[in-house]
């Protein structure tokens, strides 16, 4: 069994690995794709599409880092909003470039049905594990790691839906959305507790979030929604009869 110190060092090493950077890049691109596609459908102008795509791609990580402000990384540096410092500003450029590409492409080609849901599921899966891994790396409590994972996974999509005038998926009755994010994040923390290899746990849990979300979409899996004991509307109609 490896020690906690060694486990954290493994996380730090993987954070600097090319695979981790590729996961960040892919999540940013598909997040911007989902945001820009959604805004193009409501006929936003170029600025609106860039803004919406960027918010969708960077919003979850931004909210996470604001919540984690005051925490310090293992190297002693304070946590700051990731895309505003160092080499991570590349993700800001990636979001803008992807949004611009969607703006020009969708003027001639209509995105296939389901593009937003699939891109959103990919983004949520990658962002969930990015958020969970970052919180784990800086030594947060397991419950906080899960909360940061869910926040990173769903906040960007929620902001995108608000900007485009839609009810966010996370607030739609019965929608298995944040639940999928929670499942992958919690599983990652559990696997790390049992000292499974970090890279394997990271990739497996990313897949869990994506598969669970897409399975829920295509099989119409729903969570129980709130129902009052007495339907006041129906009761009132009965009284009028």
ABEGO torsion letter per residue (X at the ends): XBBAAAAAAAAAAAAABAAAAAAAAAAAAAAAAAAAAAAAAAGBBAAAAAAAAAAAAAAAAAAAAAAABGBBBAAGBBBBBAAABEAAAAAAAAAAAAAAAAAAAAAABBBBBGAAAAAAAAAAAAAAAAAAAAAAAAGBBAAAAAAAAAAAAAAAAAAAAAAAGBBBAAABBGBBAAAAAAAAAAAAAAAAAAGBBAAAAAAAAAAAAAAAAAAAAAAGBBBBBBBBABBAAAAAAAAAX
